[in-house]
Amino acid sequence: IEGWVLAWSSPVQFLSVILLFIAIYKIAARKVEGWWMALVAAVSLVVMNIPTQIIRTLRTDATSVDYLIGAILSAVLLVILLLPKFKKALFEEPVS
């Protein structure tokens, strides 16, 4: 499984960053698909960064925690996206 995780880590992260850039535009336009794109990207990043950090820490001499930082930031994004107040503020029209 180590080979699979290390082989797919970079492509998944690359696609997730592209999804996040598109999601920013869609969320700014108040489109729900932007929220879904950001949610998928955040979950994908957490799912790939945690095992990658574990493998790098336990199986190599690497001492950096860059994947851990990415996983934490993605988890924070995931929590923020799942807050009902945040989602409501994004997609309901402001009352004038």
N, C-alpha and C positions, 0 to 999 in steps of 0.2 A: 504493500500500500504506500510505502514511502516514495517509491518511484512515481507512482500515479500522482500523489499530492504535489511533489516537486515539479513534475512535468506540466501539470494543469494550473499551478499557482499563478504564473505570469499571465497566461491568456485570460484566465477568469478575472484577474485584477484589471487587466487592460480593458476588457469588455465592460466591467463594472464602472470604471471611470468614465467611459463613453456614455453609458446609461445615466450616470449621475449628471453629466453635462447636459444631456437632453432633458433629464428630469427637472433641472433647474429652470430651463426655458418653459417647460410645460406647466410647472407649478406656478411660475410667474404669470402665466396666461390663465391661471385658475382652472386647469384641466386635471381631472382625477387620474388620468393615465400617467401623469408626471409623478403623482404620489406612489402609484404602483411601481413605476420604474425605479424610483428611489428606494422603495422597500425591497425589491428584488436585488438591487445592487448592494444594499447594506447587508442583507442576509448572505449573499454570495461572498462578500468580503469577509464577514465573520467566519463563515464556514471554511474558507480557504486559508485565512491568516492564522487561525489558532493552531491547526495541525502543522502548518509550515513552520511556525515558530517553535513548536515542540520538537519537530524533527531536527531543525537546525541547531537547537540548543543541546539536545541529547546525543545526536549522531555526528556532529561536526565540532570543530574548535571555534565556531562563530560565537562571539560574545555580544553581538548587537541585538537589540530588542525592537527592530523596526517593524517586524510583522506583528508583534504584540501591540505596539502603538497603533498600527493600522486597525487591528481587531478592536481595540478599545474605542477608537474614534468611530468605527462603523457600528459598534454596539450602542454608543451614545446616539448616533443618528437614528438607529432603529427604534430606540426608546422614544425619542422625540417624535418620530413619525407615527408611532402607535398611540400617542397621547390624544384622546378624543378632543380636547380643547384646541390643540394645534391643528388637527384635521378640520375641525369646524371653522376655525379662523381662516383657513386657507380657501375653503370652497363655498362658504356662504357669503352671499352678497352683503356688504356693509349697509346698515340702515342709515338713511340720511334724515 
